[in-house]
Amino acid sequence: MHKFSKFIPILIALLIFLAACSTKKNTFTSRTYHNLTAHFNAYFNGKEALKQAFTLINDQNIDNYNEILRVFTFDNHQQLSAVSPLCERTIEKGMKVIAKHSMNFNGVEYVKWIDDSYLIIGKARLLKQDYTGAHEIFSHVIVYFDKNAEATEALLWDAITYLVEGKTGQVLNLLAQAKDRISSGFTNNNINKLYYLVEADYYIKVNDYPQAISSIDKALAKKQKKDIECRLLFIKAQLLNKLNKNQEALATLNALFKKNPPYEMTLYGNILAAQCLENTNSKAENLKKSLLKLIKDSKNKEYLDALYYALAKIELNQKNENKALEYFKLSAHNSSTNQYQKALTYTTLGDIYFNKRLYKEAQAYYDSAVQVMPKNFPDFEKHQNRAAILNELITALNTIALEDSVQKLSKLSEEELQAHIDKLIQNYKLEEQRKKQEEQQKLQQQLANAPVFYNTASTSNDWYFYNTNTLTLGKNEFKQRWGNRPLEDLWRLKNKTPIMEDYEFVDSTFITSDSSKNASDPVKPEFYLKNIPKTPEDFANSNKRIETALYTAGKIYFNNLKEYDKAIYYFQELNTRFPKNEKADEAYYLCYISATEIGRNTDAQVCKDSLLKLYPNSFYSHLVLDPEYYKHVSSEEDIASEHIMNTLNALQNNEYAKAVALADSGIVKFHDLEVLARLSYIKALALANITKRDTLLYILPNIINSYPNTQVASQSKYLLSLLNEKVTNNNIDKNNNNKDSINNTTNNAKTLYNLPKDDDINLIIISFDPLKITANEMKIAITDFNEQSYSSDKFTVNVTFLNDTRMIASIGYFKSKSEALKYYNNIKENQNFKNTLTKGDCKIFIISSINYPIFFKQKDENNYYNFFIEHYIN
């Protein structure tokens, strides 16, 4: 015991020191201790973890040089998940500093690393994509540490978070606050550098390229790190190219090359330079030589698509279209894993052929493009739509050619038909032989350029498929060109519509697709005979396909391609070959408009006279005589829709007498059968509530007879059959009745409710337990959501009892199924409203105006909900 007594004073002194270092005492010792331990312990470790996260993001970053580079490499949502563990460590260490070392007395923080700890937590949350959490932390620093430079940095990182989210509305305000603070001295060198980077990123994202260039120049003046400086110079060159300031862009690229940037940036810098050259630029030939030299370099194999594309752009600028097409096709042939470049090449080829009105070739390239096109591709929807339109056109034209060909073949004698088929088979064999030779030549060329793949030690691998090296090469070449295609007939084609040219032209395009076991071999006569019509029914079906295809082709040439001469041809062909077709009046009208557009006045008059003579009461006849006619019709439709909504609203609010009165006034006012049928149906439901349910048994048959071919008539039949079934079931034993109701719940839902259509008027229904959430609370929650997300829309919100234990809130009206689904998804995913849904034991679903009265009468929430899930969600 005695030998330890000398340590007792030391232990006592240590305890006194530790007591003096409490965060509850504002002493010099406490401040010194907590500043030292906070900085060199938890904060240091947290900051190092954050540095590692940013380094990892930079290392894993893959830039898309085909679009303007991102200012910040972490502005890539797909990469951020990889750094989540490092971010968690940063947050843990930052929270530890705040929890153990904060010394806040009278609103003043005496440990200088607390605000820094908040900052690294905010940055870590940003990298974790917890944007709400990041905003909260940065806002805390801005408010509580406003006397420190860190508050200025927090303003900039708050702005960065909004930019990463794709939200630009708050950024200018945050930048203005940061600029004021910088002017007031609340800054440092790093903050000054960061400010102009954030400003440049903002202006790029709002497409204000001149301002972005100005901000980049200011950022470059602050002497950034080399990697940031190179990145900014490349972005500046891209922006100048977008503004057609190509000489300035070339000068910027020259400045970039002097910085010795990374190899990939240098390569794409040369490609960008090719795009900046003017038609008469004397440097074009030198740049072409440089690009060809890069193409020959084996280490650039993965960039061949981009290099050939750049060469093609130079040739296109110099009006050498044929050479440009050659290079574009080489770019497509050498496409690598760069899906963006692949889509760019295909769409460029598609655009060239489209502008030349070579739609078959254009369709093939657009079709390939949309299969690989990323959703952030410029004019994504335009290319998707153009591909779909051309696909529909080529399908229609191929259908006409095929059906005309097989009908002509059906009229040949047996000997003539057999001779023709023999020629087709011979052509097929020759074509296959040609393709085989072409593939062998291509393989030999590839092997000549890649000697490392030869296996000279083996003598048993002479045949292609026994040689693993050449087989691997072939597989890789196939994947590069075609991607991972399934093993199936006509694997090259996305659209496998049969194609057959006129039988008078001996051509292998007669071959059609058929994956069935019978008649599937192109070298067998049965392969060709299977498409030839034989019976009257076959000919009728073939003619119907031609009729539909002629109408489709005419509409596309008229509406989408504006080729009015072609539209006239196909509409005239339609009405000449099939004078009693159901679209004849529309075809005459569109033929009249097309002829008028291109000054073919004689044709226009003939079409107009034929329309008025053959279809005097047609909508299109009225339109020819009065071009404003459609406005009157459209106006009446809008008024009728509003009247139906008002009538439904009265029914929904249990104002049955008002609903009957509105229905009656509408029946007198409007003339459209669908409108009259709907109003009669709503009136029937209102009368059934006023009197008794049996009223429907007498009114519904009248509706069915008065409006036999309407949607309402079909629904009335379903409802009437259900009511009759219920009357019958009342005479059946209770037990059997219970069994039947259980077994037929799903079937009743299918027959009771009308299947949804895209143009239905819809309501959103939210059912809830009124004991858990009041009607007023529900209405307020919905109104708050609408004001936040749909402030420009005037939705009505009504709440009523469904039965003794459930209430429903209805939101409406939505003019289409797609609009209702969009609202449904938004309100379900809204974080604030989720709490309301959970609290009130809610169900949310969509219901059409036709189905709502049935649902309200049946009051079977679960039954309709099952119907909703099956027909709206699944």
Secondary structure, 3 states (H helix, E strand, C coil): CHHHHHHHHHHHHHHHHHHHCCCCCCCHHHHHHHHHHHHHHHHHHHHHHHHHHHHHHHHHCCCCCCCCCCCCCCCCCCCHHHHHHHHHHHHHHHHHHHHHHCCEECCEECCCCHHHHHHHHHHHHHHCCCHHHHHHHHHHHHHHCCCCHHHHHHHHHHHHHHHHHCCCCCHHHHHHHHHHHHHCCCCCHHHHHHHHHHHHHHHHHCCCHHHHHHHHHHHHCCCCCHHHHHHHHHHHHHHHHHCCCHHHHHHHHHHHHHCCCCHHHHHHHHHHHHHHCCCCCCCHHHHHHHHHHHHHCHHHHHHHHHHHHHHHHHHHHCCCHHHHHHHHHHHHHCCCCCHHHHHHHHHHHHHHHHHCCCHHHHHHHHHHHHHHCCCCCCCHHHHHHHHHHHHHHHHHHHHHHHHHHHHHHHCCCHHHHHHHHHHHHHHHHHHHHHHHHHHHHHHHHHHHHCHHHCCCCCCCCCCHHHCHHHHHHHHHHHHHHHCCCCCCCCCCCCCCCCCCCCCCCCCHHHCCCCCCCCCCCCCCCHHHHCCCCCCHHHHHHHHHHHHHHHHHHHHHHHHHCCCHHHHHHHHHHHHHHCCCCCCHHHHHHHHHHHHHHCCCHHHHHHHHHHHHHHCCCCHHHHHHHCCCHHHHHHHHHHHHHHHHHHHHHHHHCCCHHHHHHHHHHHHHHCCCHHHHHHHHHHHHHHHHHHCCCCHHHHHHHHHHHHCCCCHHHHHHHHHHHHHHHHHHHCCCCHHHHHHHHHHCHHHHHHHHCCCCCCCCCEEEEEEECCCCCCHHHHHHHHHHHHHHHCCCCCCEEEEEECCCCCEEEEEEEECCHHHHHHHHHHHHHCHHHHHHHHHCCCEEEEEECCCHHHHHHHCCHHHHHHHHHHHHHC
